């Protein structure tokens, strides 16, 4: 699994510490964590399913934001290519 997020230094105060801790947990679980400057993407690719929308997948709960999923290996391939994820798998 690859997680693409903003660098912890882009967060203010206590949030930066939380992000460092969360990244350490994800890495301990075997996830690869990539940092993107000014990251605003809200998407996930899990197997042949693409999740995308306006909600921050890892940090929202009970939000009015939206997210949709598409079970399509072709859409997954296109998005992974667009964000450059193929070079990490």
C-alpha positions in Angstrom: 0.0 0.0 0.0 1.2 3.5 -0.8 0.1 6.5 1.1 0.8 9.9 -0.5 0.4 12.9 1.9 1.8 16.3 2.8 5.1 16.3 4.7 4.6 16.6 8.5 6.5 19.9 8.5 3.6 21.4 6.5 1.4 21.0 9.5 1.2 23.4 12.5 2.3 22.6 16.0 0.9 19.4 17.6 -0.5 18.2 14.2 3.0 17.8 12.9 3.9 15.5 15.8 0.7 13.5 15.2 1.5 13.1 11.5 5.1 11.9 12.3 3.6 9.3 14.7 0.9 8.2 12.1 3.5 7.9 9.4 5.7 5.7 11.7 2.7 3.4 12.4 1.9 3.1 8.7 5.5 2.3 7.9 5.6 -0.3 10.6 2.6 -1.9 9.0 4.5 -2.1 5.7 3.0 0.8 3.9 5.1 3.1 1.8 4.6 6.8 2.6 5.4 9.4 0.0 5.4 13.1 0.5 3.9 15.6 -1.9 4.5 19.4 -1.5 1.2 21.3 -1.1 -0.6 17.9 -1.4 -4.4 18.3 -2.1 -5.2 15.0 -3.6 -7.9 13.0 -1.9 -7.9 9.6 -3.4 -7.1 6.0 -2.6 -6.4 3.0 -4.8 -7.2 -0.3 -3.3 -6.8 -3.3 -5.6 -9.0 -2.5 -8.6 -11.0 0.2 -6.9 -10.4 3.9 -7.1 -11.8 6.2 -4.3 -11.8 9.9 -5.0 -13.6 13.0 -3.8 -13.4 16.1 -1.6 -13.1 14.3 1.7 -9.7 13.6 3.4 -9.9 9.8 3.6 -7.6 9.4 6.6 -8.9 12.2 8.8 -12.7 12.8 8.3 -15.6 11.4 10.2 -19.2 12.4 9.9 -18.3 15.0 7.3 -20.7 16.5 4.6 -17.9 16.0 2.1 -18.3 13.5 -0.7 -16.3 10.5 -2.0 -17.1 8.0 -4.7 -15.6 4.8 -5.7 -15.2 3.2 -9.1 -14.4 -0.5 -9.4 -12.4 -0.3 -12.6 -8.9 -1.5 -13.3 -8.7 0.9 -16.2 -9.5 3.9 -14.0 -7.1 2.7 -11.4 -4.4 2.4 -14.1 -5.1 5.9 -15.4 -5.0 7.5 -11.9 -1.9 5.6 -10.8 -0.2 6.7 -14.0 -1.4 10.4 -13.5 -0.1 10.6 -9.9 3.1 8.7 -10.7 2.4 5.8 -8.4 3.6 3.1 -10.8 7.2 3.9 -10.2 6.8 2.8 -6.6 5.2 -0.6 -7.1 
